[in-house]
Amino acid sequence: MKLRCSPTSPYTRKVTVTAIETGLDRRIERIPTNVWAVDTDIGADNPLGKVPTLLLDGGEVLYDSPVICEYLDGLHNGEKLIPPIGGKRWTALRRQALADGLIDAAVLRLLEGKREKPRCSQAWIDRQRTAMARALDVLEDEADMLGDEVTIGHIAIGCALGYVDFRFDGDAWRSSRPALADWYDLFSQRRSMTVTVPQDAA
Ligand SMILES: N[C@@H](CCC(=O)N[C@@H](CS)C(=O)NCC(=O)O)C(=O)O
């Protein structure tokens, strides 16, 4: 299978971390894709024009990152990242939604901040910043329950926090969220996380 991806995309990172954690990474060929290029052909595979997009060997195409991660989780026989039934399943999926939403807000804030004044809306930036802060506060409240297990929720949270550090390192989210900071310090030492740290093109 082939993954259309970007090295700085936190959603791509979530898929790659999932692939590493499930032992599937070697089965995935990467096609680096700049979705922002005027002549990008990503729309031929994904009408939404986004990465990550997974091209299966049989010709089917999967998006977005939660769908791709669930597909990968169905391909291995180890401990499932998406618990199959019960409360743990919904907790893991809700945490993924929360972390993905944190990334969504960070991306919207970043893009709005790049617009030139007077088009750039400070109210919109503040709205996204507030959503990010609320999401981080909920994660802080839950941090003691994250433990050392790995589910899709944990992976999504790790990638979301990595993205906040990458794009908004001045936010100092750790100062009022010590339990989350401690959990992230440990989680980000996993090999799946250290080999996927986002880097801007030189
Ligand atoms: N919900 C999607 C979001 C994917 C997404 O927004 N990817 C960004 C890159 S980080 C993108 O391709 N943006 C292009 C665009 O919005 O036109 C997912 O989880 O995969």
The ligand as an ORCA input file, in Angstrom:
! r2SCAN-3c Opt
* xyz 0 1
  N      -9.490     15.056      9.156
  C      -8.369     14.840      8.283
  C      -7.560     16.127      8.204
  C      -6.438     16.035      7.151
  C      -5.852     17.404      6.855
  O      -6.457     18.453      7.099
  N      -4.610     17.382      6.328
  C      -3.970     18.616      5.958
  C      -2.472     18.488      6.103
  S      -1.992     18.593      7.797
  C      -4.248     18.897      4.504
  O      -4.029     18.036      3.690
  N      -4.733     20.099      4.209
  C      -4.998     20.514      2.866
  C      -6.261     21.301      2.761
  O      -6.948     21.483      3.786
  O      -6.595     21.720      1.643
  C      -7.536     13.666      8.778
  O      -7.650     13.324      9.966
  O      -6.816     13.037      7.972
*
